[in-house]
Amino acid sequence: MSTDTLLSGPTVPAASGTTKSVVILLHGYGADGNDL
């Protein structure tokens, strides 16, 4: 079974018109609060 997840959020177009890189921030990924 395969589940595709679509990420959405605020976007800003590239100033040059061509996207050269992507930054994905996974804040708190895997954290349960005990390691904060």
N, CA, C and O atoms as a Maestro MAE file, in Angstrom:
{
 s_m_m2io_version
 :::
 2.0.0
}

f_m_ct {
 s_m_title
 :::
 protein
 m_atom[144] {
  # First column is atom index #
  i_m_mmod_type
  r_m_x_coord
  r_m_y_coord
  r_m_z_coord
  i_m_residue_number
  s_m_chain_name
  s_m_pdb_residue_name
  s_m_pdb_atom_name
  i_m_atomic_number
  :::
  1 25 0.836 -1.169 0.000 1 A "MET " " N  " 7
  2 3 0.000 0.000 0.000 1 A "MET " " CA " 6
  3 2 0.888 1.242 0.000 1 A "MET " " C  " 6
  4 15 1.882 1.301 0.724 1 A "MET " " O  " 8
  5 25 0.531 2.216 -0.801 2 A "SER " " N  " 7
  6 3 1.303 3.454 -0.903 2 A "SER " " CA " 6
  7 2 0.410 4.644 -0.576 2 A "SER " " C  " 6
  8 15 -0.709 4.755 -1.076 2 A "SER " " O  " 8
  9 25 0.919 5.525 0.268 3 A "THR " " N  " 7
  10 3 0.188 6.739 0.606 3 A "THR " " CA " 6
  11 2 1.054 7.941 0.254 3 A "THR " " C  " 6
  12 15 2.152 8.104 0.786 3 A "THR " " O  " 8
  13 25 0.556 8.772 -0.637 4 A "ASP " " N  " 7
  14 3 1.268 9.992 -1.006 4 A "ASP " " CA " 6
  15 2 0.766 11.131 -0.134 4 A "ASP " " C  " 6
  16 15 -0.438 11.284 0.073 4 A "ASP " " O  " 8
  17 25 1.697 11.929 0.377 5 A "THR " " N  " 7
  18 3 1.346 13.077 1.199 5 A "THR " " CA " 6
  19 2 1.784 14.343 0.487 5 A "THR " " C  " 6
  20 15 2.943 14.473 0.091 5 A "THR " " O  " 8
  21 25 0.871 15.261 0.327 6 A "LEU " " N  " 7
  22 3 1.174 16.533 -0.315 6 A "LEU " " CA " 6
  23 2 1.469 17.568 0.755 6 A "LEU " " C  " 6
  24 15 0.629 17.844 1.611 6 A "LEU " " O  " 8
  25 25 2.660 18.139 0.705 7 A "LEU " " N  " 7
  26 3 3.026 19.200 1.638 7 A "LEU " " CA " 6
  27 2 2.558 20.533 1.072 7 A "LEU " " C  " 6
  28 15 2.693 20.803 -0.121 7 A "LEU " " O  " 8
  29 25 2.014 21.349 1.943 8 A "SER " " N  " 7
  30 3 1.582 22.673 1.503 8 A "SER " " CA " 6
  31 2 2.007 23.707 2.530 8 A "SER " " C  " 6
  32 15 2.267 23.373 3.686 8 A "SER " " O  " 8
  33 25 2.074 24.926 2.120 9 A "GLY " " N  " 7
  34 3 2.466 25.997 3.022 9 A "GLY " " CA " 6
  35 2 2.794 27.240 2.235 9 A "GLY " " C  " 6
  36 15 2.574 27.294 1.025 9 A "GLY " " O  " 8
  37 25 3.324 28.247 2.919 10 A "PRO " " N  " 7
  38 3 3.651 29.482 2.216 10 A "PRO " " CA " 6
  39 2 4.785 29.273 1.216 10 A "PRO " " C  " 6
  40 15 5.732 28.530 1.474 10 A "PRO " " O  " 8
  41 25 4.672 29.930 0.090 11 A "THR " " N  " 7
  42 3 5.707 29.828 -0.939 11 A "THR " " CA " 6
  43 2 6.132 31.221 -1.395 11 A "THR " " C  " 6
  44 15 5.354 32.173 -1.333 11 A "THR " " O  " 8
  45 25 7.360 31.323 -1.846 12 A "VAL " " N  " 7
  46 3 7.896 32.563 -2.416 12 A "VAL " " CA " 6
  47 2 8.580 32.185 -3.720 12 A "VAL " " C  " 6
  48 15 9.511 31.380 -3.712 12 A "VAL " " O  " 8
  49 25 8.140 32.745 -4.839 13 A "PRO " " N  " 7
  50 3 8.779 32.414 -6.108 13 A "PRO " " CA " 6
  51 2 10.236 32.876 -6.141 13 A "PRO " " C  " 6
  52 15 10.601 33.857 -5.494 13 A "PRO " " O  " 8
  53 25 11.050 32.167 -6.892 14 A "ALA " " N  " 7
  54 3 12.465 32.524 -7.031 14 A "ALA " " CA " 6
  55 2 12.588 33.877 -7.720 14 A "ALA " " C  " 6
  56 15 11.900 34.144 -8.705 14 A "ALA " " O  " 8
  57 25 13.470 34.730 -7.199 15 A "ALA " " N  " 7
  58 3 13.671 36.066 -7.771 15 A "ALA " " CA " 6
  59 2 14.187 35.986 -9.203 15 A "ALA " " C  " 6
  60 15 13.879 36.847 -10.027 15 A "ALA " " O  " 8
  61 25 14.977 34.945 -9.499 16 A "SER " " N  " 7
  62 3 15.544 34.796 -10.843 16 A "SER " " CA " 6
  63 2 14.562 34.159 -11.815 16 A "SER " " C  " 6
  64 15 14.809 34.129 -13.021 16 A "SER " " O  " 8
  65 25 13.450 33.651 -11.297 17 A "GLY " " N  " 7
  66 3 12.475 32.979 -12.151 17 A "GLY " " CA " 6
  67 2 12.704 31.485 -12.243 17 A "GLY " " C  " 6
  68 15 11.806 30.757 -12.666 17 A "GLY " " O  " 8
  69 25 13.882 31.001 -11.858 18 A "THR " " N  " 7
  70 3 14.215 29.581 -11.907 18 A "THR " " CA " 6
  71 2 14.574 29.088 -10.514 18 A "THR " " C  " 6
  72 15 15.457 29.643 -9.861 18 A "THR " " O  " 8
  73 25 13.891 28.052 -10.064 19 A "THR " " N  " 7
  74 3 14.189 27.477 -8.755 19 A "THR " " CA " 6
  75 2 15.450 26.632 -8.852 19 A "THR " " C  " 6
  76 15 15.546 25.746 -9.701 19 A "THR " " O  " 8
  77 25 16.425 26.908 -7.975 20 A "LYS " " N  " 7
  78 3 17.688 26.174 -7.991 20 A "LYS " " CA " 6
  79 2 17.856 25.279 -6.777 20 A "LYS " " C  " 6
  80 15 18.655 24.343 -6.808 20 A "LYS " " O  " 8
  81 25 17.117 25.547 -5.704 21 A "SER " " N  " 7
  82 3 17.226 24.722 -4.501 21 A "SER " " CA " 6
  83 2 15.928 24.804 -3.703 21 A "SER " " C  " 6
  84 15 15.112 25.705 -3.900 21 A "SER " " O  " 8
  85 25 15.758 23.848 -2.802 22 A "VAL " " N  " 7
  86 3 14.565 23.765 -1.963 22 A "VAL " " CA " 6
  87 2 15.004 23.545 -0.529 22 A "VAL " " C  " 6
  88 15 15.932 22.779 -0.273 22 A "VAL " " O  " 8
  89 25 14.342 24.212 0.412 23 A "VAL " " N  " 7
  90 3 14.611 24.024 1.835 23 A "VAL " " CA " 6
  91 2 13.351 23.469 2.479 23 A "VAL " " C  " 6
  92 15 12.274 24.054 2.356 23 A "VAL " " O  " 8
  93 25 13.487 22.335 3.169 24 A "ILE " " N  " 7
  94 3 12.366 21.727 3.883 24 A "ILE " " CA " 6
  95 2 12.725 21.687 5.355 24 A "ILE " " C  " 6
  96 15 13.727 21.081 5.735 24 A "ILE " " O  " 8
  97 25 11.918 22.324 6.186 25 A "LEU " " N  " 7
  98 3 12.163 22.382 7.623 25 A "LEU " " CA " 6
  99 2 11.236 21.395 8.321 25 A "LEU " " C  " 6
  100 15 10.015 21.528 8.251 25 A "LEU " " O  " 8
  101 25 11.819 20.402 8.996 26 A "LEU " " N  " 7
  102 3 11.044 19.413 9.746 26 A "LEU " " CA " 6
  103 2 11.194 19.719 11.232 26 A "LEU " " C  " 6
  104 15 11.951 19.047 11.933 26 A "LEU " " O  " 8
  105 25 10.494 20.703 11.701 27 A "HIS " " N  " 7
  106 3 10.591 21.153 13.083 27 A "HIS " " CA " 6
  107 2 9.955 20.124 14.013 27 A "HIS " " C  " 6
  108 15 8.783 19.777 13.865 27 A "HIS " " O  " 8
  109 25 10.738 19.644 14.965 28 A "GLY " " N  " 7
  110 3 10.211 18.715 15.956 28 A "GLY " " CA " 6
  111 2 10.013 17.300 15.447 28 A "GLY " " C  " 6
  112 15 9.364 16.497 16.117 28 A "GLY " " O  " 8
  113 25 10.543 16.977 14.305 29 A "TYR " " N  " 7
  114 3 10.376 15.638 13.748 29 A "TYR " " CA " 6
  115 2 10.962 14.603 14.693 29 A "TYR " " C  " 6
  116 15 12.160 14.632 14.974 29 A "TYR " " O  " 8
  117 25 10.146 13.701 15.182 30 A "GLY " " N  " 7
  118 3 10.603 12.631 16.065 30 A "GLY " " CA " 6
  119 2 10.708 13.034 17.524 30 A "GLY " " C  " 6
  120 15 11.048 12.198 18.362 30 A "GLY " " O  " 8
  121 25 10.429 14.284 17.854 31 A "ALA " " N  " 7
  122 3 10.543 14.731 19.242 31 A "ALA " " CA " 6
  123 2 9.263 14.406 20.008 31 A "ALA " " C  " 6
  124 15 8.158 14.544 19.483 31 A "ALA " " O  " 8
  125 25 9.430 13.973 21.255 32 A "ASP " " N  " 7
  126 3 8.264 13.701 22.093 32 A "ASP " " CA " 6
  127 2 8.165 14.655 23.281 32 A "ASP " " C  " 6
  128 15 7.325 14.462 24.159 32 A "ASP " " O  " 8
  129 25 9.007 15.671 23.315 33 A "GLY " " N  " 7
  130 3 8.975 16.653 24.391 33 A "GLY " " CA " 6
  131 2 9.928 16.348 25.523 33 A "GLY " " C  " 6
  132 15 10.259 17.251 26.291 33 A "GLY " " O  " 8
  133 25 10.386 15.112 25.663 34 A "ASN " " N  " 7
  134 3 11.298 14.743 26.741 34 A "ASN " " CA " 6
  135 2 12.726 15.194 26.475 34 A "ASN " " C  " 6
  136 15 13.540 15.248 27.397 34 A "ASN " " O  " 8
  137 25 13.036 15.517 25.228 35 A "ASP " " N  " 7
  138 3 14.403 15.907 24.891 35 A "ASP " " CA " 6
  139 2 14.550 17.413 24.677 35 A "ASP " " C  " 6
  140 15 15.552 17.863 24.123 35 A "ASP " " O  " 8
  141 25 13.577 18.179 25.104 36 A "LEU " " N  " 7
  142 3 13.638 19.631 24.917 36 A "LEU " " CA " 6
  143 2 14.334 20.305 26.070 36 A "LEU " " C  " 6
  144 15 14.474 21.528 26.076 36 A "LEU " " O  " 8
  :::
 }
 m_bond[143] {
  # First column is bond index #
  i_m_from
  i_m_to
  i_m_order
  :::
  1 1 2 1
  2 2 3 1
  3 3 4 2
  4 3 5 1
  5 5 6 1
  6 6 7 1
  7 7 8 2
  8 7 9 1
  9 9 10 1
  10 10 11 1
  11 11 12 2
  12 11 13 1
  13 13 14 1
  14 14 15 1
  15 15 16 2
  16 15 17 1
  17 17 18 1
  18 18 19 1
  19 19 20 2
  20 19 21 1
  21 21 22 1
  22 22 23 1
  23 23 24 2
  24 23 25 1
  25 25 26 1
  26 26 27 1
  27 27 28 2
  28 27 29 1
  29 29 30 1
  30 30 31 1
  31 31 32 2
  32 31 33 1
  33 33 34 1
  34 34 35 1
  35 35 36 2
  36 35 37 1
  37 37 38 1
  38 38 39 1
  39 39 40 2
  40 39 41 1
  41 41 42 1
  42 42 43 1
  43 43 44 2
  44 43 45 1
  45 45 46 1
  46 46 47 1
  47 47 48 2
  48 47 49 1
  49 49 50 1
  50 50 51 1
  51 51 52 2
  52 51 53 1
  53 53 54 1
  54 54 55 1
  55 55 56 2
  56 55 57 1
  57 57 58 1
  58 58 59 1
  59 59 60 2
  60 59 61 1
  61 61 62 1
  62 62 63 1
  63 63 64 2
  64 63 65 1
  65 65 66 1
  66 66 67 1
  67 67 68 2
  68 67 69 1
  69 69 70 1
  70 70 71 1
  71 71 72 2
  72 71 73 1
  73 73 74 1
  74 74 75 1
  75 75 76 2
  76 75 77 1
  77 77 78 1
  78 78 79 1
  79 79 80 2
  80 79 81 1
  81 81 82 1
  82 82 83 1
  83 83 84 2
  84 83 85 1
  85 85 86 1
  86 86 87 1
  87 87 88 2
  88 87 89 1
  89 89 90 1
  90 90 91 1
  91 91 92 2
  92 91 93 1
  93 93 94 1
  94 94 95 1
  95 95 96 2
  96 95 97 1
  97 97 98 1
  98 98 99 1
  99 99 100 2
  100 99 101 1
  101 101 102 1
  102 102 103 1
  103 103 104 2
  104 103 105 1
  105 105 106 1
  106 106 107 1
  107 107 108 2
  108 107 109 1
  109 109 110 1
  110 110 111 1
  111 111 112 2
  112 111 113 1
  113 113 114 1
  114 114 115 1
  115 115 116 2
  116 115 117 1
  117 117 118 1
  118 118 119 1
  119 119 120 2
  120 119 121 1
  121 121 122 1
  122 122 123 1
  123 123 124 2
  124 123 125 1
  125 125 126 1
  126 126 127 1
  127 127 128 2
  128 127 129 1
  129 129 130 1
  130 130 131 1
  131 131 132 2
  132 131 133 1
  133 133 134 1
  134 134 135 1
  135 135 136 2
  136 135 137 1
  137 137 138 1
  138 138 139 1
  139 139 140 2
  140 139 141 1
  141 141 142 1
  142 142 143 1
  143 143 144 2
  :::
 }
}
